[in-house]
Amino acid sequence: MAILNIVMDPDPVLRKKAVKLRKADAGIAKLADDMFETMMVAPGVGLAAPQIGKSIRLVVIHVPEDEEDGQEEVNLKLLNPEIIKASGEQVGAEGCLSMPGIAGNVTRAWSVTVKATDMENKPLRIKADGYLAVVLQHEIDHLDGIMFTDRIEDKKKDLWVVEE
């Protein structure tokens, strides 16, 4: 596995709609493994292929266990993820590996259903709420050229600098 370079905003690849892939092959599986390792070292909870300069619909996610709110550890490598259902609303602080030093309050759906394909080309349907739903929405936004700051209406009030 290899640690990949993370592309920084305003690189144009972050604003492009990523291309759908027909299926996962050995090259895509290796890329997903490298992305996962890169995300863990960064450290982050999600990474989309555009963030490493590849305009393809591939994301990796690691949400750690949180006993306090009942969140189990989740590790995902998803090809062509798509939100097919969203409901409810939550507002929470987000940051991005491609925009270091910036955070902001973003309104997201509380619950989402995502369809995707795994690295063995098996179809998946993931129902998520709370924090995992936020991470899925954030990473899928990257595949559509949307940055988290685009979803912040009042940038003066809801966007701030984070000390590294």
Residue frames as a rotation matrix with the C-alpha (Angstrom) as fourth column:
MET 1
0.579 0.815 0.000 0.00
0.815 -0.579 0.000 0.00
0.000 0.000 -1.000 0.00
ALA 2
-0.533 -0.747 0.397 1.04
0.766 -0.626 -0.149 3.58
0.359 0.224 0.906 -0.56
ILE 3
-0.032 0.442 -0.897 0.30
0.601 -0.708 -0.371 6.97
-0.799 -0.551 -0.243 0.94
LEU 4
-0.003 0.156 0.988 -1.15
0.966 -0.254 0.043 9.21
0.257 0.955 -0.150 -1.77
ASN 5
-0.958 -0.275 -0.077 -0.97
0.284 -0.945 -0.164 13.00
-0.028 -0.179 0.983 -2.10
ILE 6
0.000 0.979 -0.202 -4.18
0.881 -0.096 -0.463 14.78
-0.472 -0.178 -0.863 -1.13
VAL 7
-0.434 -0.041 0.900 -5.25
0.707 -0.634 0.313 17.46
0.558 0.772 0.304 -3.60
MET 8
-0.579 0.165 -0.798 -5.95
0.593 -0.587 -0.551 20.88
-0.560 -0.793 0.242 -2.07
ASP 9
0.582 0.786 0.207 -8.70
0.789 -0.484 -0.378 23.35
-0.197 0.383 -0.902 -2.91
PRO 10
0.222 0.880 -0.419 -8.87
-0.559 -0.238 -0.794 25.14
-0.799 0.411 0.440 -5.40
ASP 11
-0.847 -0.515 0.133 -7.57
-0.203 0.545 0.813 22.30
-0.492 0.662 -0.566 -7.63
PRO 12
-0.383 0.745 -0.546 -10.11
-0.923 -0.282 0.263 21.99
0.042 0.604 0.796 -10.50
VAL 13
-0.686 0.131 -0.716 -10.43
-0.074 0.966 0.247 18.19
0.724 0.222 -0.653 -10.08
LEU 14
-0.894 0.339 -0.294 -12.33
0.365 0.167 -0.916 18.90
-0.261 -0.926 -0.273 -6.84
ARG 15
-0.424 0.747 -0.512 -15.02
-0.475 -0.665 -0.577 20.76
-0.771 -0.001 0.637 -8.81
LYS 16
-0.614 0.167 -0.772 -15.59
-0.718 0.287 0.634 18.18
0.327 0.943 -0.057 -11.55
LYS 17
0.521 0.760 0.388 -18.38
-0.814 0.579 -0.042 15.61
-0.256 -0.294 0.921 -11.57
ALA 18
-0.472 -0.787 0.397 -16.54
-0.662 0.614 0.430 12.30
-0.582 -0.059 -0.811 -11.23
VAL 19
-0.246 0.273 -0.930 -16.97
-0.850 0.400 0.342 9.54
0.466 0.875 0.134 -13.80
LYS 20
0.567 0.529 0.632 -18.96
-0.732 0.675 0.092 6.41
-0.378 -0.515 0.770 -12.96
LEU 21
-0.595 -0.797 -0.110 -16.98
-0.786 0.547 0.288 3.17
-0.170 0.258 -0.951 -13.15
ARG 22
0.079 0.635 -0.768 -18.36
-0.699 0.585 0.412 -0.01
0.711 0.505 0.490 -14.74
LYS 23
0.890 0.194 -0.412 -16.82
0.120 0.772 0.624 -2.32
0.440 -0.605 0.664 -12.12
ALA 24
0.573 -0.731 0.371 -14.07
-0.724 -0.239 0.647 -2.76
-0.384 -0.639 -0.667 -9.59
ASP 25
0.766 -0.460 -0.448 -10.95
0.047 0.736 -0.675 -4.55
0.641 0.497 0.586 -10.78
ALA 26
0.393 -0.681 -0.618 -7.58
0.912 0.377 0.164 -5.23
0.121 -0.628 0.769 -9.15
GLY 27
-0.556 -0.631 0.541 -6.37
0.597 -0.756 -0.269 -1.69
0.579 0.173 0.797 -9.95
ILE 28
0.056 0.679 0.732 -9.46
-0.297 -0.689 0.662 -0.08
0.953 -0.254 0.163 -8.38
ALA 29
0.845 0.240 -0.478 -9.21
0.318 0.494 0.809 -2.36
0.430 -0.836 0.341 -5.32
LYS 30
-0.060 -0.945 -0.320 -5.54
0.981 0.004 -0.195 -1.37
0.185 -0.326 0.927 -4.86
LEU 31
-0.540 -0.068 0.839 -6.42
0.156 -0.987 0.021 2.31
0.827 0.143 0.544 -5.29
ALA 32
0.533 0.807 0.253 -9.16
-0.195 -0.174 0.965 1.91
0.823 -0.564 0.064 -2.64
ASP 33
0.629 -0.385 -0.675 -6.65
0.753 0.517 0.407 0.27
0.192 -0.764 0.615 -0.27
ASP 34
-0.478 -0.858 0.190 -4.15
0.804 -0.514 -0.299 3.10
0.354 0.010 0.935 -0.87
MET 35
-0.210 0.506 0.837 -6.90
-0.126 -0.863 0.490 5.69
0.970 -0.002 0.245 -0.33
PHE 36
0.785 0.539 -0.304 -7.91
0.182 0.270 0.946 3.98
0.592 -0.798 0.114 2.92
GLU 37
0.200 -0.809 -0.553 -4.32
0.978 0.198 0.063 4.01
0.058 -0.553 0.831 4.20
THR 38
-0.614 -0.399 0.681 -3.94
0.466 -0.880 -0.094 7.67
0.637 0.259 0.726 3.15
MET 39
0.234 0.822 0.519 -7.16
-0.155 -0.496 0.854 8.59
0.960 -0.280 0.011 4.97
MET 40
0.794 0.077 -0.603 -6.05
0.515 0.440 0.735 6.82
0.322 -0.895 0.310 8.16
VAL 41
-0.180 -0.956 -0.230 -2.63
0.981 -0.158 -0.111 8.53
0.070 -0.246 0.967 8.16
ALA 42
-0.120 0.112 0.986 -4.07
0.481 -0.862 0.157 12.00
0.868 0.494 0.049 7.36
PRO 43
-0.883 0.432 0.185 -6.06
0.394 0.895 -0.209 11.37
-0.256 -0.111 -0.960 9.69
GLY 44
-0.650 0.740 -0.171 -9.62
-0.752 -0.595 0.285 11.56
0.109 0.314 0.943 8.39
VAL 45
-0.361 0.624 0.693 -12.92
-0.238 0.657 -0.715 9.69
-0.902 -0.423 -0.089 8.37
GLY 46
0.624 0.556 0.549 -13.50
0.404 0.372 -0.836 9.75
-0.668 0.744 0.008 4.62
LEU 47
-0.426 -0.725 -0.541 -11.69
-0.278 -0.464 0.841 10.27
-0.861 0.509 -0.004 1.34
ALA 48
0.730 0.661 0.175 -13.07
0.047 0.207 -0.977 10.54
-0.682 0.722 0.121 -2.19
ALA 49
0.260 -0.662 0.703 -11.05
0.897 0.435 0.079 9.76
-0.358 0.610 0.707 -5.32
PRO 50
0.662 -0.046 0.748 -11.15
0.432 -0.792 -0.431 13.40
0.612 0.608 -0.505 -6.56
GLN 51
0.936 -0.298 0.187 -9.24
-0.333 -0.579 0.744 14.32
-0.114 -0.759 -0.641 -3.39
ILE 52
0.172 -0.918 0.356 -6.29
0.112 0.377 0.919 12.28
-0.979 -0.119 0.168 -4.65
GLY 53
-0.408 -0.372 -0.834 -6.61
-0.605 -0.573 0.552 13.69
-0.683 0.730 0.009 -8.18
LYS 54
-0.976 0.129 0.178 -8.72
0.213 0.752 0.623 10.89
-0.054 0.646 -0.762 -9.71
SER 55
-0.565 0.811 -0.152 -12.07
-0.802 -0.583 -0.128 11.95
-0.193 0.050 0.980 -11.14
ILE 56
-0.557 0.405 -0.725 -13.81
-0.070 0.847 0.526 8.61
0.827 0.344 -0.444 -10.54
ARG 57
0.251 0.799 0.547 -16.74
-0.737 -0.208 0.643 7.67
0.627 -0.565 0.536 -8.28
LEU 58
0.153 -0.325 -0.933 -14.86
0.491 0.845 -0.213 5.90
0.857 -0.426 0.289 -5.48
VAL 59
0.259 -0.073 0.963 -14.91
-0.708 -0.693 0.138 6.69
0.657 -0.717 -0.231 -1.75
VAL 60
-0.264 -0.308 -0.914 -13.46
0.486 0.776 -0.402 5.17
0.833 -0.551 -0.055 1.40
ILE 61
0.293 0.471 0.832 -14.84
-0.556 -0.625 0.549 5.73
0.778 -0.623 0.079 4.89
HIS 62
-0.407 -0.333 -0.850 -13.70
0.564 0.640 -0.521 4.91
0.718 -0.692 -0.073 8.42
VAL 63
0.221 0.501 0.837 -15.99
-0.547 -0.646 0.532 5.93
0.807 -0.575 0.132 11.25
PRO 64
-0.772 -0.605 -0.192 -14.51
-0.181 0.499 -0.848 4.89
0.609 -0.620 -0.495 14.60
GLU 65
-0.073 0.706 -0.704 -16.52
0.755 0.500 0.423 3.28
0.651 -0.501 -0.570 17.35
ASP 66
-0.699 -0.033 0.714 -18.12
-0.375 -0.834 -0.405 5.73
0.609 -0.551 0.571 19.77
GLU 67
-0.680 0.403 -0.612 -19.66
0.637 0.738 -0.222 3.96
0.363 -0.541 -0.759 22.76
GLU 68
-0.847 0.318 -0.427 -21.19
0.090 -0.705 -0.704 7.21
-0.525 -0.634 0.568 24.03
ASP 69
-0.256 0.791 -0.555 -23.58
-0.844 -0.463 -0.271 7.56
-0.472 0.399 0.786 21.08
GLY 70
0.328 0.444 0.834 -23.72
-0.170 0.896 -0.410 3.86
-0.929 -0.008 0.369 20.17
GLN 71
0.655 -0.144 -0.741 -21.78
-0.755 -0.150 -0.638 4.25
-0.019 0.978 -0.207 16.90
GLU 72
0.680 -0.458 0.573 -20.10
0.286 0.885 0.367 1.01
-0.675 -0.086 0.733 15.84
GLU 73
-0.337 -0.858 -0.388 -16.86
-0.275 -0.305 0.912 1.10
-0.901 0.414 -0.133 13.84
VAL 74
0.767 0.567 0.300 -17.60
0.177 0.262 -0.949 1.28
-0.617 0.781 0.100 10.11
ASN 75
-0.424 -0.869 -0.255 -15.09
-0.221 -0.173 0.960 0.71
-0.878 0.463 -0.118 7.29
LEU 76
0.609 0.710 0.353 -16.35
0.258 0.243 -0.935 1.12
-0.750 0.660 -0.035 3.72
LYS 77
-0.731 -0.636 -0.246 -14.86
-0.091 -0.266 0.960 1.12
-0.676 0.724 0.137 0.21
LEU 78
0.177 0.966 0.186 -17.63
0.336 0.119 -0.934 2.14
-0.925 0.228 -0.303 -2.18
LEU 79
-0.897 -0.346 0.274 -17.79
0.345 -0.161 0.925 2.29
-0.276 0.924 0.264 -5.95
ASN 80
-0.709 0.605 0.363 -20.42
0.125 -0.400 0.908 4.55
0.695 0.689 0.208 -7.56
PRO 81
-0.644 0.510 -0.570 -22.19
0.712 0.127 -0.690 5.47
-0.280 -0.851 -0.445 -4.30
GLU 82
-0.679 0.535 0.503 -25.49
0.022 -0.670 0.742 7.27
0.734 0.516 0.443 -4.74
ILE 83
-0.883 0.469 0.038 -27.94
-0.116 -0.139 -0.984 8.64
-0.456 -0.872 0.177 -2.18
ILE 84
-0.755 0.655 0.024 -31.36
0.288 0.299 0.910 7.22
0.589 0.694 -0.414 -3.03
LYS 85
0.449 0.887 -0.102 -33.23
0.531 -0.174 0.830 8.42
0.719 -0.427 -0.549 0.06
ALA 86
-0.772 -0.635 0.022 -32.64
0.371 -0.479 -0.795 11.17
0.516 -0.606 0.606 2.61
SER 87
0.379 0.920 0.097 -34.73
0.412 -0.261 0.873 12.37
0.829 -0.291 -0.478 5.55
GLY 88
0.703 -0.019 -0.711 -34.57
0.690 -0.223 0.689 14.52
-0.171 -0.975 -0.144 8.65
GLU 89
0.576 -0.517 0.634 -32.04
0.020 -0.766 -0.643 17.23
0.817 0.383 -0.431 9.34
GLN 90
0.665 -0.463 -0.586 -28.94
0.689 0.077 0.721 17.74
-0.288 -0.883 0.370 11.47
VAL 91
0.795 -0.495 0.351 -26.41
-0.244 -0.790 -0.563 20.53
0.556 0.362 -0.749 11.73
GLY 92
0.820 -0.564 -0.096 -22.82
0.375 0.404 0.834 19.80
-0.431 -0.721 0.543 12.68
ALA 93
0.432 -0.769 -0.471 -19.24
-0.669 -0.623 0.405 20.94
-0.605 0.140 -0.784 12.30
GLU 94
0.858 -0.221 0.464 -17.33
0.446 0.769 -0.458 19.58
-0.256 0.599 0.759 9.31
GLY 95
0.186 -0.844 -0.503 -13.84
-0.573 -0.509 0.642 19.90
-0.798 0.168 -0.578 7.95
CYS 96
0.992 0.125 -0.001 -12.11
-0.066 0.518 -0.853 18.50
-0.106 0.846 0.522 4.89
LEU 97
0.350 -0.917 0.191 -8.68
0.559 0.368 0.743 17.03
-0.752 -0.153 0.641 4.16
SER 98
-0.068 -0.334 0.940 -8.61
0.976 -0.219 -0.007 19.14
0.208 0.917 0.341 0.96
MET 99
0.321 0.193 0.927 -9.31
0.063 -0.981 0.182 22.35
0.945 0.000 -0.327 2.93
PRO 100
-0.073 -0.388 -0.919 -7.05
0.908 0.356 -0.223 22.16
0.413 -0.850 0.326 6.00
GLY 101
-0.883 -0.368 -0.291 -7.49
0.468 -0.734 -0.492 24.80
-0.033 -0.571 0.821 8.67
ILE 102
-0.679 0.729 0.091 -11.16
-0.662 -0.661 0.354 25.49
0.318 0.180 0.931 7.89
ALA 103
-0.831 0.539 -0.139 -14.30
0.554 0.777 -0.299 24.13
-0.053 -0.326 -0.944 9.55
GLY 104
-0.791 0.603 0.102 -17.94
-0.569 -0.786 0.242 25.04
0.226 0.134 0.965 9.41
ASN 105
-0.498 0.738 0.457 -21.48
-0.160 0.439 -0.884 24.16
-0.853 -0.513 -0.101 10.44
VAL 106
-0.859 0.191 -0.475 -23.23
-0.457 0.134 0.879 22.25
0.232 0.972 -0.028 7.66
THR 107
-0.016 0.920 0.391 -26.88
-0.785 0.230 -0.575 21.20
-0.619 -0.317 0.719 7.44
ARG 108
-0.830 -0.249 -0.499 -27.25
-0.499 0.732 0.464 17.60
0.249 0.634 -0.732 6.28
ALA 109
0.277 0.879 -0.389 -29.93
-0.534 0.477 0.698 14.92
0.799 0.014 0.601 6.22
TRP 110
0.134 -0.159 0.978 -30.17
-0.955 0.244 0.170 12.95
-0.265 -0.957 -0.119 9.47
SER 111
0.073 0.011 0.997 -30.72
-0.057 0.998 -0.006 9.65
-0.996 -0.056 0.073 7.67
VAL 112
0.014 -0.082 -0.997 -29.67
-0.979 -0.202 0.003 8.43
-0.202 0.976 -0.083 4.21
THR 113
0.570 0.035 0.821 -29.94
0.118 0.985 -0.123 5.28
-0.813 0.167 0.558 2.15
VAL 114
0.055 -0.679 -0.732 -27.02
-0.883 -0.375 0.282 4.80
-0.466 0.631 -0.620 -0.23
LYS 115
0.910 0.075 0.407 -26.69
0.106 0.909 -0.404 2.29
-0.400 0.411 0.819 -3.03
ALA 116
0.257 -0.910 -0.326 -23.19
-0.933 -0.322 0.164 1.37
-0.254 0.262 -0.931 -4.15
THR 117
0.826 -0.157 -0.542 -20.97
-0.099 0.905 -0.413 -1.49
0.556 0.395 0.732 -5.25
ASP 118
0.756 -0.604 0.251 -18.27
-0.275 0.055 0.960 -3.07
-0.594 -0.795 -0.124 -3.08
MET 119
-0.044 -0.902 -0.429 -14.78
-0.906 -0.145 0.399 -4.11
-0.422 0.406 -0.811 -4.20
GLU 120
-0.741 -0.112 0.662 -16.10
0.080 0.964 0.253 -7.59
-0.666 0.241 -0.706 -5.17
ASN 121
-0.902 0.399 -0.166 -18.69
-0.320 -0.359 0.876 -5.93
0.290 0.843 0.452 -7.45
LYS 122
-0.494 0.782 -0.381 -21.55
0.845 0.534 -0.001 -6.88
0.203 -0.322 -0.925 -5.15
PRO 123
-0.160 0.512 0.844 -24.38
0.068 -0.847 0.527 -4.35
0.985 0.142 0.101 -4.89
LEU 124
-0.736 -0.092 -0.671 -24.80
0.670 0.039 -0.741 -2.74
0.094 -0.995 0.033 -1.48
ARG 125
0.206 0.734 0.647 -27.57
0.195 -0.679 0.708 -0.78
0.959 -0.020 -0.283 0.16
ILE 126
-0.657 -0.523 -0.543 -26.46
0.662 -0.055 -0.747 1.14
0.360 -0.851 0.382 3.25
LYS 127
0.527 0.783 0.330 -28.92
0.367 -0.560 0.743 2.74
0.766 -0.270 -0.583 5.64
ALA 128
-0.460 -0.773 -0.436 -27.16
0.806 -0.157 -0.571 5.24
0.373 -0.614 0.695 7.88
ASP 129
0.723 0.594 0.353 -28.06
0.391 -0.773 0.500 7.97
0.569 -0.223 -0.791 10.30
GLY 130
0.865 -0.363 -0.347 -26.24
0.178 -0.425 0.888 10.46
-0.469 -0.830 -0.303 12.48
TYR 131
0.232 -0.890 -0.393 -22.49
-0.479 -0.455 0.750 10.79
-0.846 0.015 -0.532 11.97
LEU 132
-0.493 -0.401 0.772 -22.14
0.392 0.689 0.609 8.02
-0.777 0.603 -0.183 9.35
ALA 133
0.454 0.729 0.513 -24.89
0.838 -0.152 -0.525 9.69
-0.304 0.668 -0.679 7.30
VAL 134
0.803 -0.229 -0.551 -22.94
-0.213 -0.973 0.093 12.97
-0.557 0.043 -0.829 7.42
VAL 135
-0.222 -0.972 0.073 -19.71
-0.313 0.142 0.939 11.31
-0.923 0.186 -0.336 6.28
LEU 136
-0.254 0.205 0.945 -21.48
0.771 0.634 0.070 9.54
-0.585 0.746 -0.319 3.40
GLN 137
0.779 0.618 0.106 -23.09
0.568 -0.625 -0.536 12.80
-0.265 0.478 -0.838 2.25
HIS 138
0.546 -0.659 -0.517 -19.79
-0.407 -0.748 0.524 14.71
-0.732 -0.075 -0.677 2.50
GLU 139
-0.458 -0.800 0.387 -17.86
-0.056 0.460 0.886 12.13
-0.887 0.384 -0.255 0.46
ILE 140
-0.038 0.522 0.852 -20.58
0.910 0.370 -0.186 11.72
-0.412 0.768 -0.490 -2.18
ASP 141
0.847 0.260 -0.464 -20.65
0.129 -0.947 -0.295 15.52
-0.516 0.190 -0.835 -2.52
HIS 142
-0.065 -0.957 -0.283 -16.96
-0.379 -0.239 0.894 15.33
-0.923 0.166 -0.347 -3.50
LEU 143
-0.519 -0.113 0.847 -17.93
0.568 0.695 0.440 13.04
-0.639 0.710 -0.296 -6.38
ASP 144
0.404 0.752 0.521 -20.28
0.913 -0.299 -0.276 15.75
-0.051 0.588 -0.808 -7.64
GLY 145
-0.304 -0.653 0.694 -17.73
0.668 -0.665 -0.333 18.58
0.679 0.363 0.638 -7.34
ILE 146
0.590 0.585 0.556 -19.34
-0.058 -0.656 0.752 19.99
0.805 -0.476 -0.354 -4.18
MET 147
-0.612 -0.775 -0.156 -17.21
0.220 0.022 -0.975 21.14
0.759 -0.632 0.157 -1.23
PHE 148
-0.206 0.569 -0.796 -18.66
0.972 0.214 -0.098 21.34
0.114 -0.794 -0.597 2.29
THR 149
-0.731 -0.125 -0.670 -18.26
0.322 -0.930 -0.178 25.13
-0.601 -0.347 0.720 2.24
ASP 150
-0.887 0.458 0.063 -20.75
-0.091 -0.306 0.948 25.27
0.453 0.835 0.313 -0.67
ARG 151
-0.142 0.875 -0.464 -23.44
0.601 0.448 0.662 24.03
0.787 -0.185 -0.589 1.72
ILE 152
-0.391 -0.046 -0.919 -22.84
0.858 -0.380 -0.346 26.80
-0.333 -0.924 0.188 4.29
GLU 153
0.412 0.680 0.607 -25.32
0.838 -0.544 0.041 29.64
0.358 0.492 -0.794 3.82
ASP 154
0.964 -0.060 0.260 -23.94
-0.153 -0.923 0.353 32.18
0.219 -0.380 -0.899 6.30
LYS 155
0.427 -0.876 -0.222 -20.19
0.560 0.450 -0.696 31.93
0.710 0.173 0.682 5.84
LYS 156
-0.160 -0.467 0.870 -19.50
-0.406 -0.772 -0.489 34.83
0.900 -0.431 -0.066 8.26
LYS 157
0.272 0.397 0.877 -21.30
-0.957 0.017 0.289 33.04
0.100 -0.918 0.385 11.08
ASP 158
0.836 0.305 0.457 -20.86
-0.391 0.915 0.103 29.34
-0.387 -0.264 0.884 10.27
LEU 159
0.730 -0.682 -0.038 -17.31
0.404 0.476 -0.781 29.10
0.551 0.555 0.623 8.86
TRP 160
0.878 -0.434 0.200 -14.16
-0.437 -0.559 0.704 29.44
-0.193 -0.706 -0.681 10.96
VAL 161
0.193 -0.917 -0.348 -10.40
-0.603 0.168 -0.779 28.91
0.774 0.361 -0.521 11.01
VAL 162
0.994 0.057 -0.088 -9.09
0.022 0.710 0.704 25.89
0.103 -0.702 0.705 12.91
GLU 163
0.321 -0.931 0.176 -5.67
-0.933 -0.278 0.229 25.95
-0.165 -0.238 -0.957 14.55
GLU 164
0.521 -0.196 -0.831 -3.61
-0.375 0.822 -0.429 23.07
0.767 0.535 0.355 13.15
